[in-house]
Amino acid sequence: MALLSIWWHIGKRQKDFGQVWLALSIFCWSISGLVEVYFSNNPNISNIYLDGLRSVLSLFNSLFILLALPWFRYLPRFLEQLIKSRYWHWIVGLPFLFSLLPTLNKMVLGRAAIINELDVYYAVLTLVFLGLVLWHSFSKRRLVSLAYLSLVCIGITLLAQIYKLTGSTINLTLFSAIFKTCLIMIFFALALSWVKELSENTIPVANEITLLFDVVRNSDKVERWVSIGGFRGKGNRKVQLTGAQFELFNQFAELRKNEPEEWLEIRPKNNPSKNKRYDIGDYNEIKRLLFSLLDGLFGRGNWTKEQHLNPLKDSLFELSKKRERKIRLRIPPNNINL
């Protein structure tokens, strides 16, 4: 219910259903706990049904976790194509059915066979994917301690699954209580890290952004920095730019500061006038500037087009409504310090 509450307030607006699947996976553990209580008060019922229900609920738990993975914002590059593909539901669904049907068959026939085996294999597959995705999610958000903690939790859970396969006499109920509690804790940490990222990394509107341009000379080395304010969190964020990028951004800022109504003109791709000097060589210069700003603000690879690139472009720059290939800074002149 707590995960669904976070989704109701935030994820629902963004049409992000990842937390819904994680909540359903935890719900399977809740049902599993009720099953344990019911069977403990009815000792005459065959253990074959208890083992079967455990396996069925474990399979559904793993399935819901795997269905949540495509909604994760940060995925390992070598897995992103697979998890984001339209065939992901088939990739995780078919092994689920192949594991579920024999388990149900054993429950119906009442054979004293190892029921837990199939759900354990499916759980191990789930944990491998989940471990990689959790590590990537926390590390990309610069929450390294949580990234290592998630690996510890995944390791404990894998150990519990191995004990199931070996038929060890260790108290699996205690092991189950430990790893389920750990994973639930990690799911909440993941949800709150997502909320934290949204609150701190939301691109401010133009009126809230401040710019400070600074050139630092150390012996033969020259560093060009831009301090950008307006983000929530601690102070301004400093971004280092190359000489060309700094000059372009500074050109925008000087024009906006000194002549607020003037525009810079972008050189057209076709039939440019040979006798005319253009302010900007091509639009790719602006795109490269935006990429460098985003890398400095959030870290290389830690930003997305929809959440970061497009909002930053809209907050920083204004295009002429007459489609004259003219552009200027949208930041108020008083918010610019040269």
Secondary structure, DSSP 8 states (H G I E B T S, - for coil): -HHHHHIIIIITTTT--HHHHHHHHHHHHHHHHHHHHHHHT-TTS-HHHHHHHHHHHHHHHHHHHHHHGGG-S---HHHHHHHHSTTHHHHHHHHHHHHHHHHHHHHHHT--S--HHHHHHHHHHHHHHHHHHHHHHHHHTT-HHHHHHHHHHHHHHHHHHHHHHHT--S-HHHHHHHHHHHHHHHHHHHHHHHHHHHHHS----GGG-EEEEEEEEETTEEEEEEEEE--SSSS-EEEEE-HHHHHHHHHHHHHHHH-TT--EEB--SSS--TT---SBS-HHHHHHHHHHHHHHHH-TT---IIIIIHHHHHHHEEE-TT-SSEEEE-S-GGGEE-
